[in-house]
Amino acid sequence: MDLSGALWSDLPLEMLEQVLSYVPVPDLCRYRIVSKRWDRLMCDPKFGSLCAQNAAKREASLIAMWYRTGRRRHEGWCFLDVNARRWYVFKYDGQGIWENFFYGNVRMDGGLVCRLFREAHKIVVYNPISQTHREVPTVPHNCFHSIYNSVYIPALIFVVDNISLSFKIFLIVENDLIRLVYDSVTNEWKTLNSPLCISSGSKLVGSRVLFEGYLYYFSYPPESKHPRLWRYNLVKGAWENLNLDVPILGVRHADLVVNAKSLFLVSWSRGAGLGLPWSFQLSELKIPDMTREVLFEMSKADVVEVFETGIENRTTRLPRISAFSFGNSILFMSESTGITAAFDLVTRSWDRNFPPNPLEYLRDDQHCVLFGEQMNLLLPCTLW
C-alpha cells in the first residue's frame, strides 16, 4: 500500500478527519508538525470532538499516571498505551495545581482529571494534554462546612460523557450524609435523593465505580466491622445496601473494577481473623446471587517479588497496586515502580511482557510515586 505524502495530501478533508480521529491523542500531538493542513485540523475543536466521540465507542487503551519523585525534582504525566505497549512522558506544566497530590481527592475519566482542594475550598477539572483547567462553582452554602471542614475525606466520583462533551461530579461525605452531584450542562449542584445512611463515627474509606446503570460504592470501615457494598440507582435517585457475602474482616487499598459485564474487587485482605497475614486478592462480585469468588490470592512476599523488585530499604507497609480493566484481562501496576502485569480472566494466566517504567533512570534518592486511572485522552482543542 502506498503511504507516501502525496497520497495523504490528495485525500479529501472529510476522509482525512475520519482516519486520523482514530489515532491515539499522544501521536496526534506529534503529527501536528507533518504539515500546516494537519496542524490546522488538529487545532479544530470540531475535530477534537470527533476524536472524543470515536474514543468513547471503544475501550480506553491508555493508563494515565501522575508521577512525582520524593524530592519533587521530576513531576508530570506518564501514559501507558496498553495496545502498543508503549509509554509517553509529559513533564509538569508548572501550573501549581498538583501540590499535595494524593489518591483520595483526585479522579480521572474521559481525558479529564478532577481534583478537590479542601483547603482552598474549590474543585478543579484539568486536561493534562492541553494543560488547562477550570474551576466548577462552589458547593451549596448549606453543605459548604461539611464538604471542606469535615475530618472525613469526601468520596469523589467523576464521570465524563464524551458524546455530549459533559461531565458529572459526585461528592459523598459519610458523617453528615451529604450527597451532591454537579452537572456541567446546567453548571449547578444538586442534592441526591435518598442519601446513603452510614453510622456517624465510623471513618470510612471506599472505592466507587459505574456498572450497568448503577453507581457502586464499596466501603470498608475499621477492621472490627465488615465491609459493605452499596449502589445508587442513577434513574430513581436511591441508594441500596447490597447484602453481599464478603467473609473478610480486614480490608485495605480496595478498588472496584469493571470488565465486560462483570464487577471485580481488588484488595488486600486477611480473612476472618486478626492474626492471619495479609494477602492480595482479585475477586469477582456476582451481583445477582450476592456472592464473591476469589480468582487469585498472593502473599505479601510474592507481591513484593513481582511488583517491587529493586526497591531498597522498603518499609513494612502493604504495596500499593493499581488495577485497570483491559480486554479479557485486569492489569496491575505498582504505584512505586510502575511494573505492570496482566491477569487473563479467561485463561487465569499472567502476562508480564510490558515495557518498564520510563522513569527508571531516576536515582535511588528520587523514589517515584505513580497514581492514575484508565482513560482515553482529549486533544488540546477539544471543548469541555
C-alpha positions as a Markdown table, in Angstrom:
| # | Residue | x | y | z |
|---|---|---|---|---|
| 1 | Met | 0.0 | 0.0 | 0.0 |
| 2 | Asp | 1.3 | 3.4 | -1.0 |
| 3 | Leu | 1.6 | 5.6 | 2.1 |
| 4 | Ser | 3.5 | 8.5 | 0.5 |
| 5 | Gly | 3.0 | 12.1 | 1.5 |
| 6 | Ala | 1.4 | 12.7 | -1.9 |
| 7 | Leu | -1.4 | 10.2 | -1.2 |
| 8 | Trp | -2.2 | 11.8 | 2.2 |
| 9 | Ser | -2.3 | 15.3 | 0.7 |
| 10 | Asp | -4.8 | 14.1 | -2.0 |
| 11 | Leu | -7.2 | 12.7 | 0.5 |
| 12 | Pro | -10.5 | 14.7 | 0.9 |
| 13 | Leu | -10.6 | 16.5 | 4.2 |
| 14 | Glu | -13.6 | 14.5 | 5.4 |
| 15 | Met | -11.8 | 11.2 | 4.8 |
| 16 | Leu | -8.6 | 12.5 | 6.5 |
| 17 | Glu | -10.6 | 13.6 | 9.5 |
| 18 | Gln | -12.2 | 10.1 | 9.9 |
| 19 | Val | -8.9 | 8.3 | 9.5 |
| 20 | Leu | -7.0 | 10.5 | 11.9 |
| 21 | Ser | -9.8 | 10.6 | 14.5 |
| 22 | Tyr | -8.9 | 7.0 | 15.5 |
| 23 | Val | -5.2 | 7.7 | 16.1 |
| 24 | Pro | -4.2 | 8.0 | 19.8 |
| 25 | Val | -4.0 | 11.5 | 21.1 |
| 26 | Pro | -0.3 | 11.5 | 22.0 |
| 27 | Asp | 0.5 | 10.5 | 18.4 |
| 28 | Leu | -1.8 | 13.2 | 17.0 |
| 29 | Cys | 0.0 | 15.8 | 19.1 |
| 30 | Arg | 3.3 | 14.8 | 17.4 |
| 31 | Tyr | 1.7 | 14.7 | 13.9 |
| 32 | Arg | 0.9 | 18.4 | 14.0 |
| 33 | Ile | 4.3 | 19.1 | 12.6 |
| 34 | Val | 3.6 | 16.9 | 9.4 |
| 35 | Ser | 2.0 | 19.9 | 7.5 |
| 36 | Lys | 0.1 | 23.1 | 8.0 |
| 37 | Arg | -3.0 | 21.3 | 6.9 |
| 38 | Trp | -2.7 | 18.7 | 9.6 |
| 39 | Asp | -1.8 | 21.3 | 12.2 |
| 40 | Arg | -5.0 | 23.3 | 11.4 |
| 41 | Leu | -7.1 | 20.1 | 11.5 |
| 42 | Met | -5.8 | 19.1 | 14.9 |
| 43 | Cys | -6.4 | 22.6 | 16.3 |
| 44 | Asp | -10.1 | 22.5 | 15.2 |
| 45 | Pro | -12.5 | 21.9 | 18.1 |
| 46 | Lys | -14.8 | 20.0 | 15.8 |
| 47 | Phe | -12.0 | 17.5 | 15.1 |
| 48 | Gly | -11.3 | 17.3 | 18.8 |
| 49 | Ser | -15.0 | 16.4 | 19.4 |
| 50 | Leu | -14.9 | 13.8 | 16.7 |
| 51 | Cys | -11.9 | 12.2 | 18.3 |
| 52 | Ala | -13.5 | 12.2 | 21.7 |
| 53 | Gln | -16.8 | 10.6 | 20.3 |
| 54 | Asn | -14.9 | 7.9 | 18.5 |
| 55 | Ala | -12.8 | 7.2 | 21.6 |
| 56 | Ala | -16.0 | 6.8 | 23.6 |
| 57 | Lys | -17.1 | 3.9 | 21.3 |
| 58 | Arg | -14.1 | 1.7 | 22.2 |
| 59 | Glu | -12.3 | 0.6 | 25.3 |
| 60 | Ala | -9.7 | 3.0 | 26.7 |
| 61 | Ser | -6.2 | 1.8 | 25.9 |
| 62 | Leu | -4.3 | 4.4 | 27.8 |
| 63 | Ile | -3.5 | 4.5 | 31.5 |
| 64 | Ala | -2.8 | 8.0 | 32.7 |
| 65 | Met | -0.4 | 8.2 | 35.6 |
| 66 | Trp | 0.7 | 11.3 | 37.5 |
| 67 | Tyr | 4.3 | 10.9 | 38.7 |
| 68 | Arg | 6.3 | 12.7 | 41.3 |
| 69 | Thr | 9.7 | 12.0 | 42.9 |
| 70 | Gly | 10.3 | 12.1 | 46.6 |
| 71 | Arg | 12.2 | 15.4 | 46.3 |
| 72 | Arg | 9.9 | 16.9 | 43.7 |
| 73 | Arg | 12.7 | 17.1 | 41.2 |
| 74 | His | 10.6 | 15.5 | 38.5 |
| 75 | Glu | 6.9 | 15.8 | 38.1 |
| 76 | Gly | 4.5 | 15.2 | 35.2 |
| 77 | Trp | 2.3 | 12.7 | 33.4 |
| 78 | Cys | 3.1 | 9.2 | 32.1 |
| 79 | Phe | 0.7 | 7.5 | 29.6 |
| 80 | Leu | 0.9 | 3.7 | 29.0 |
| 81 | Asp | -0.6 | 2.7 | 25.7 |
| 82 | Val | -1.6 | -0.9 | 26.6 |
| 83 | Asn | -2.3 | -1.9 | 22.9 |
| 84 | Ala | 1.1 | -0.6 | 21.7 |
| 85 | Arg | 2.8 | -1.4 | 25.0 |
| 86 | Arg | 4.5 | 2.0 | 24.9 |
| 87 | Trp | 5.0 | 4.8 | 27.4 |
| 88 | Tyr | 4.6 | 8.5 | 26.8 |
| 89 | Val | 6.0 | 11.1 | 29.2 |
| 90 | Phe | 4.8 | 14.7 | 29.7 |
| 91 | Lys | 6.7 | 16.9 | 32.1 |
| 92 | Tyr | 5.0 | 19.0 | 34.7 |
| 93 | Asp | 3.4 | 22.2 | 33.3 |
| 94 | Gly | 4.1 | 24.3 | 36.4 |
| 95 | Gln | 0.6 | 25.5 | 37.0 |
| 96 | Gly | 0.8 | 24.6 | 40.7 |
| 97 | Ile | -2.5 | 22.7 | 40.9 |
| 98 | Trp | -0.9 | 19.4 | 42.0 |
| 99 | Glu | 0.6 | 20.4 | 45.3 |
| 100 | Asn | -0.1 | 17.7 | 48.0 |
| 101 | Phe | -1.4 | 15.3 | 45.3 |
| 102 | Phe | -2.9 | 12.2 | 46.8 |
| 103 | Tyr | -5.3 | 9.4 | 45.8 |
| 104 | Gly | -8.4 | 10.4 | 47.9 |
| 105 | Asn | -9.2 | 13.7 | 46.3 |
| 106 | Val | -8.4 | 13.1 | 42.6 |
| 107 | Arg | -10.3 | 11.1 | 40.0 |
| 108 | Met | -9.9 | 10.8 | 36.2 |
| 109 | Asp | -12.2 | 9.9 | 33.3 |
| 110 | Gly | -12.6 | 10.6 | 29.6 |
| 111 | Gly | -9.4 | 12.6 | 29.3 |
| 112 | Leu | -10.0 | 14.9 | 32.2 |
| 113 | Val | -8.8 | 15.0 | 35.8 |
| 114 | Cys | -10.9 | 16.2 | 38.7 |
| 115 | Arg | -9.4 | 17.4 | 41.9 |
| 116 | Leu | -10.9 | 18.5 | 45.2 |
| 117 | Phe | -8.9 | 21.2 | 47.0 |
| 118 | Arg | -10.3 | 21.1 | 50.5 |
| 119 | Glu | -8.0 | 23.8 | 51.9 |
| 120 | Ala | -8.7 | 26.2 | 49.1 |
| 121 | His | -12.5 | 25.4 | 49.0 |
| 122 | Lys | -12.6 | 24.6 | 45.3 |
| 123 | Ile | -12.9 | 21.9 | 42.8 |
| 124 | Val | -10.8 | 22.0 | 39.6 |
| 125 | Val | -11.2 | 20.0 | 36.3 |
| 126 | Tyr | -8.0 | 19.7 | 34.3 |
| 127 | Asn | -6.9 | 18.5 | 30.8 |
| 128 | Pro | -3.4 | 17.0 | 31.1 |
| 129 | Ile | -2.8 | 17.3 | 27.4 |
| 130 | Ser | -3.8 | 20.9 | 26.9 |
| 131 | Gln | -2.5 | 21.7 | 30.4 |
| 132 | Thr | -5.6 | 23.9 | 31.0 |
| 133 | His | -8.0 | 23.8 | 33.9 |
| 134 | Arg | -11.2 | 25.4 | 35.1 |
| 135 | Glu | -13.0 | 25.7 | 38.4 |
| 136 | Val | -16.5 | 24.5 | 39.0 |
| 137 | Pro | -19.0 | 26.5 | 41.1 |
| 138 | Thr | -18.6 | 26.3 | 44.9 |
| 139 | Val | -20.9 | 23.7 | 46.5 |
| 140 | Pro | -24.2 | 25.0 | 48.0 |
| 141 | His | -23.7 | 27.2 | 51.1 |
| 142 | Asn | -25.6 | 24.8 | 53.4 |
| 143 | Cys | -23.2 | 22.0 | 52.5 |
| 144 | Phe | -20.0 | 24.1 | 52.5 |
| 145 | His | -18.9 | 23.4 | 56.0 |
| 146 | Ser | -19.5 | 19.6 | 55.7 |
| 147 | Ile | -17.6 | 19.2 | 52.5 |
| 148 | Tyr | -14.5 | 21.3 | 53.3 |
| 149 | Asn | -14.1 | 21.2 | 57.0 |
| 150 | Ser | -15.1 | 17.6 | 57.8 |
| 151 | Val | -12.4 | 15.3 | 59.3 |
| 152 | Tyr | -13.7 | 12.8 | 56.7 |
| 153 | Ile | -12.3 | 12.8 | 53.2 |
| 154 | Pro | -15.2 | 13.2 | 50.8 |
| 155 | Ala | -15.6 | 10.4 | 48.2 |
| 156 | Leu | -15.1 | 12.0 | 44.8 |
| 157 | Ile | -16.7 | 10.4 | 41.7 |
| 158 | Phe | -16.0 | 11.8 | 38.3 |
| 159 | Val | -17.9 | 10.7 | 35.2 |
| 160 | Val | -17.2 | 12.2 | 31.7 |
| 161 | Asp | -19.6 | 11.7 | 28.7 |
| 162 | Asn | -17.5 | 12.2 | 25.6 |
| 163 | Ile | -20.6 | 12.0 | 23.3 |
| 164 | Ser | -22.2 | 15.1 | 24.8 |
| 165 | Leu | -18.9 | 16.5 | 26.0 |
| 166 | Ser | -20.2 | 17.0 | 29.5 |
| 167 | Phe | -19.2 | 15.6 | 32.9 |
| 168 | Lys | -20.7 | 15.0 | 36.4 |
| 169 | Ile | -19.1 | 15.2 | 39.8 |
| 170 | Phe | -20.4 | 13.2 | 42.8 |
| 171 | Leu | -19.4 | 14.2 | 46.3 |
| 172 | Ile | -20.2 | 11.9 | 49.3 |
| 173 | Val | -19.4 | 12.9 | 52.9 |
| 174 | Glu | -20.2 | 9.9 | 55.3 |
| 175 | Asn | -20.7 | 11.6 | 58.6 |
| 176 | Asp | -23.1 | 14.3 | 57.5 |
| 177 | Leu | -24.9 | 12.2 | 54.9 |
| 178 | Ile | -24.2 | 14.9 | 52.2 |
| 179 | Arg | -24.7 | 13.6 | 48.7 |
| 180 | Leu | -24.2 | 16.1 | 45.9 |
| 181 | Val | -23.9 | 16.0 | 42.2 |
| 182 | Tyr | -22.6 | 18.7 | 39.8 |
| 183 | Asp | -23.7 | 18.6 | 36.1 |
| 184 | Ser | -21.5 | 20.6 | 33.7 |
| 185 | Val | -24.5 | 21.0 | 31.4 |
| 186 | Thr | -26.5 | 23.0 | 33.9 |
| 187 | Asn | -23.4 | 24.3 | 35.8 |
| 188 | Glu | -25.2 | 23.6 | 39.0 |
| 189 | Trp | -25.0 | 21.4 | 42.1 |
| 190 | Lys | -28.0 | 19.5 | 43.4 |
| 191 | Thr | -28.6 | 17.1 | 46.3 |
| 192 | Leu | -29.1 | 13.4 | 45.6 |
| 193 | Asn | -32.3 | 11.8 | 46.9 |
| 194 | Ser | -32.3 | 9.0 | 49.5 |
| 195 | Pro | -28.9 | 9.7 | 51.0 |
| 196 | Leu | -26.8 | 6.7 | 51.8 |
| 197 | Cys | -27.1 | 6.0 | 55.6 |
| 198 | Ile | -23.8 | 5.3 | 57.3 |
| 199 | Ser | -23.4 | 5.5 | 61.0 |
| 200 | Ser | -21.6 | 8.6 | 62.2 |
| 201 | Gly | -18.3 | 7.9 | 64.0 |
| 202 | Ser | -17.1 | 5.2 | 61.6 |
| 203 | Lys | -14.4 | 6.7 | 59.5 |
| 204 | Leu | -14.8 | 5.0 | 56.2 |
| 205 | Val | -12.8 | 4.8 | 53.0 |
| 206 | Gly | -14.0 | 3.2 | 49.9 |
| 207 | Ser | -13.9 | 2.6 | 46.2 |
| 208 | Arg | -16.6 | 3.5 | 43.6 |
| 209 | Val | -17.4 | 2.7 | 40.0 |
| 210 | Leu | -20.2 | 2.9 | 37.5 |
| 211 | Phe | -21.6 | -0.5 | 36.4 |
| 212 | Glu | -24.8 | -1.4 | 34.4 |
| 213 | Gly | -26.5 | 1.9 | 35.2 |
| 214 | Tyr | -25.7 | 1.9 | 38.9 |
| 215 | Leu | -23.0 | 3.7 | 40.9 |
| 216 | Tyr | -21.4 | 1.1 | 43.1 |
| 217 | Tyr | -19.6 | 2.1 | 46.3 |
| 218 | Phe | -17.5 | -0.4 | 48.4 |
| 219 | Ser | -16.9 | 0.9 | 51.9 |
| 220 | Tyr | -14.6 | -0.7 | 54.4 |
| 221 | Pro | -14.7 | 0.7 | 57.9 |
| 222 | Pro | -12.3 | -0.2 | 60.8 |
| 223 | Glu | -11.2 | -3.8 | 61.0 |
| 224 | Ser | -13.7 | -4.6 | 63.7 |
| 225 | Lys | -16.6 | -4.2 | 61.2 |
| 226 | His | -17.4 | -5.9 | 57.9 |
| 227 | Pro | -17.2 | -4.1 | 54.6 |
| 228 | Arg | -20.3 | -3.2 | 52.7 |
| 229 | Leu | -21.3 | -2.8 | 49.0 |
| 230 | Trp | -23.8 | -0.1 | 48.2 |
| 231 | Arg | -25.2 | 1.0 | 44.9 |
| 232 | Tyr | -27.0 | 4.1 | 43.7 |
| 233 | Asn | -29.8 | 4.0 | 41.1 |
| 234 | Leu | -29.0 | 6.9 | 38.7 |
| 235 | Val | -32.6 | 6.9 | 37.4 |
| 236 | Lys | -34.6 | 6.6 | 40.6 |
| 237 | Gly | -32.0 | 8.5 | 42.7 |
| 238 | Ala | -32.0 | 5.9 | 45.5 |
| 239 | Trp | -29.3 | 4.1 | 47.5 |
| 240 | Glu | -29.4 | 0.4 | 48.2 |
| 241 | Asn | -27.3 | -1.7 | 50.7 |
| 242 | Leu | -26.4 | -5.0 | 48.9 |
| 243 | Asn | -26.1 | -7.9 | 51.3 |
| 244 | Leu | -23.0 | -9.2 | 49.6 |
| 245 | Asp | -21.4 | -12.3 | 51.2 |
| 246 | Val | -17.9 | -10.9 | 51.9 |
| 247 | Pro | -16.4 | -13.1 | 54.6 |
| 248 | Ile | -13.4 | -10.9 | 55.2 |
| 249 | Leu | -12.6 | -8.7 | 58.2 |
| 250 | Gly | -9.5 | -6.6 | 57.4 |
| 251 | Val | -9.6 | -4.7 | 54.0 |
| 252 | Arg | -7.1 | -2.2 | 52.7 |
| 253 | His | -6.5 | -0.4 | 49.4 |
| 254 | Ala | -9.7 | -1.7 | 47.8 |
| 255 | Asp | -10.7 | -0.9 | 44.2 |
| 256 | Leu | -13.7 | -1.9 | 42.2 |
| 257 | Val | -13.0 | -2.7 | 38.6 |
| 258 | Val | -15.5 | -3.4 | 35.7 |
| 259 | Asn | -14.5 | -5.8 | 33.0 |
| 260 | Ala | -17.0 | -6.7 | 30.3 |
| 261 | Lys | -20.3 | -7.5 | 32.2 |
| 262 | Ser | -18.6 | -8.4 | 35.5 |
| 263 | Leu | -17.7 | -6.5 | 38.6 |
| 264 | Phe | -14.4 | -7.2 | 40.4 |
| 265 | Leu | -12.9 | -6.3 | 43.7 |
| 266 | Val | -9.1 | -5.9 | 44.1 |
| 267 | Ser | -7.9 | -5.5 | 47.7 |
| 268 | Trp | -5.6 | -6.5 | 50.5 |
| 269 | Ser | -7.5 | -8.7 | 53.0 |
| 270 | Arg | -6.8 | -11.1 | 55.8 |
| 271 | Gly | -9.8 | -13.3 | 56.2 |
| 272 | Ala | -11.9 | -13.5 | 59.3 |
| 273 | Gly | -9.0 | -13.5 | 61.9 |
| 274 | Leu | -6.9 | -10.6 | 63.1 |
| 275 | Gly | -3.9 | -12.9 | 63.4 |
| 276 | Leu | -4.0 | -14.0 | 59.8 |
| 277 | Pro | -1.4 | -12.5 | 57.3 |
| 278 | Trp | -2.4 | -10.0 | 54.6 |
| 279 | Ser | -3.0 | -11.3 | 51.1 |
| 280 | Phe | -3.5 | -9.5 | 47.8 |
| 281 | Gln | -6.8 | -10.8 | 46.2 |
| 282 | Leu | -8.8 | -10.5 | 43.0 |
| 283 | Ser | -12.5 | -11.4 | 43.5 |
| 284 | Glu | -15.5 | -11.4 | 41.2 |
| 285 | Leu | -18.6 | -9.9 | 42.8 |
| 286 | Lys | -21.6 | -11.8 | 41.5 |
| 287 | Ile | -24.4 | -9.3 | 42.0 |
| 288 | Pro | -27.4 | -11.5 | 41.1 |
| 289 | Asp | -26.7 | -14.0 | 43.8 |
| 290 | Met | -24.7 | -11.7 | 46.1 |
| 291 | Thr | -21.6 | -13.9 | 46.3 |
| 292 | Arg | -17.9 | -13.4 | 45.9 |
| 293 | Glu | -15.5 | -15.7 | 44.1 |
| 294 | Val | -11.7 | -15.3 | 44.7 |
| 295 | Leu | -9.9 | -15.7 | 41.4 |
| 296 | Phe | -6.3 | -15.4 | 42.8 |
| 297 | Glu | -4.6 | -14.7 | 46.0 |
| 298 | Met | -0.9 | -13.6 | 46.5 |
| 299 | Ser | 1.1 | -13.3 | 49.7 |
| 300 | Lys | 2.8 | -10.0 | 50.5 |
| 301 | Ala | 6.2 | -11.6 | 49.8 |
| 302 | Asp | 5.0 | -12.7 | 46.3 |
| 303 | Val | 3.7 | -9.2 | 45.5 |
| 304 | Val | 7.0 | -7.6 | 46.6 |
| 305 | Glu | 8.9 | -10.1 | 44.4 |
| 306 | Val | 6.8 | -9.4 | 41.3 |
| 307 | Phe | 6.0 | -5.7 | 41.5 |
| 308 | Glu | 8.6 | -4.0 | 43.7 |
| 309 | Thr | 11.8 | -5.6 | 42.7 |
| 310 | Gly | 14.8 | -3.3 | 43.2 |
| 311 | Ile | 13.4 | -1.2 | 46.0 |
| 312 | Glu | 15.9 | -0.9 | 48.8 |
| 313 | Asn | 15.2 | -0.1 | 52.4 |
| 314 | Arg | 11.5 | -0.6 | 51.8 |
| 315 | Thr | 9.0 | -0.1 | 54.6 |
| 316 | Thr | 6.7 | -2.7 | 56.1 |
| 317 | Arg | 3.7 | -1.2 | 54.5 |
| 318 | Leu | 1.5 | -3.1 | 52.1 |
| 319 | Pro | 2.4 | -2.4 | 48.5 |
| 320 | Arg | 0.0 | -0.1 | 46.6 |
| 321 | Ile | -1.1 | -1.8 | 43.4 |
| 322 | Ser | -3.5 | -0.1 | 41.0 |
| 323 | Ala | -5.9 | -2.2 | 38.9 |
| 324 | Phe | -7.3 | -1.5 | 35.4 |
| 325 | Ser | -9.6 | -3.3 | 33.0 |
| 326 | Phe | -8.4 | -4.1 | 29.5 |
| 327 | Gly | -9.8 | -6.7 | 27.1 |
| 328 | Asn | -10.3 | -10.0 | 28.9 |
| 329 | Ser | -7.7 | -9.0 | 31.5 |
| 330 | Ile | -7.1 | -6.9 | 34.5 |
| 331 | Leu | -3.8 | -5.0 | 34.6 |
| 332 | Phe | -2.0 | -4.5 | 37.9 |
| 333 | Met | 0.6 | -1.7 | 38.2 |
| 334 | Ser | 2.8 | -0.9 | 41.2 |
| 335 | Glu | 2.5 | 2.7 | 42.3 |
| 336 | Ser | 6.1 | 2.7 | 43.4 |
| 337 | Thr | 7.9 | 1.1 | 40.5 |
| 338 | Gly | 5.4 | 1.2 | 37.5 |
| 339 | Ile | 6.0 | -2.5 | 37.0 |
| 340 | Thr | 2.9 | -3.9 | 35.2 |
| 341 | Ala | 1.4 | -7.4 | 34.8 |
| 342 | Ala | -1.9 | -8.6 | 33.4 |
| 343 | Phe | -4.2 | -11.4 | 34.7 |
| 344 | Asp | -6.3 | -13.0 | 31.9 |
| 345 | Leu | -9.8 | -13.6 | 33.3 |
| 346 | Val | -10.5 | -16.4 | 30.8 |
| 347 | Thr | -7.3 | -18.5 | 30.9 |
| 348 | Arg | -6.4 | -17.5 | 34.5 |
| 349 | Ser | -2.8 | -16.9 | 33.4 |
| 350 | Trp | -0.4 | -14.0 | 33.8 |
| 351 | Asp | 1.2 | -11.8 | 31.1 |
| 352 | Arg | 4.3 | -9.8 | 32.3 |
| 353 | Asn | 5.5 | -8.7 | 28.9 |
| 354 | Phe | 5.1 | -4.9 | 29.5 |
| 355 | Pro | 7.7 | -2.2 | 29.0 |
| 356 | Pro | 9.5 | -0.9 | 32.1 |
| 357 | Asn | 8.7 | 2.3 | 33.9 |
| 358 | Pro | 10.1 | 5.1 | 31.7 |
| 359 | Leu | 11.4 | 6.8 | 34.9 |
| 360 | Glu | 13.8 | 4.1 | 35.8 |
| 361 | Tyr | 16.7 | 6.5 | 35.1 |
| 362 | Leu | 16.0 | 8.3 | 38.4 |
| 363 | Arg | 18.5 | 7.8 | 41.2 |
| 364 | Asp | 17.6 | 5.9 | 44.3 |
| 365 | Asp | 17.2 | 9.1 | 46.3 |
| 366 | Gln | 14.5 | 10.3 | 43.8 |
| 367 | His | 12.0 | 7.5 | 44.5 |
| 368 | Cys | 9.0 | 7.9 | 42.3 |
| 369 | Val | 5.3 | 7.6 | 43.2 |
| 370 | Leu | 2.7 | 6.9 | 40.4 |
| 371 | Phe | -1.0 | 7.3 | 40.6 |
| 372 | Gly | -3.6 | 7.1 | 37.8 |
| 373 | Glu | -6.6 | 5.6 | 36.1 |
| 374 | Gln | -7.5 | 4.1 | 32.7 |
| 375 | Met | -9.0 | 6.6 | 30.2 |
| 376 | Asn | -8.7 | 8.0 | 26.7 |
| 377 | Leu | -7.3 | 11.5 | 26.3 |
| 378 | Leu | -8.6 | 14.7 | 24.7 |
| 379 | Leu | -6.9 | 16.9 | 22.2 |
| 380 | Pro | -6.0 | 20.4 | 23.4 |
| 381 | Cys | -8.6 | 21.9 | 21.1 |
| 382 | Thr | -11.5 | 19.8 | 22.5 |
| 383 | Leu | -14.2 | 21.9 | 24.2 |
| 384 | Trp | -15.3 | 20.7 | 27.6 |
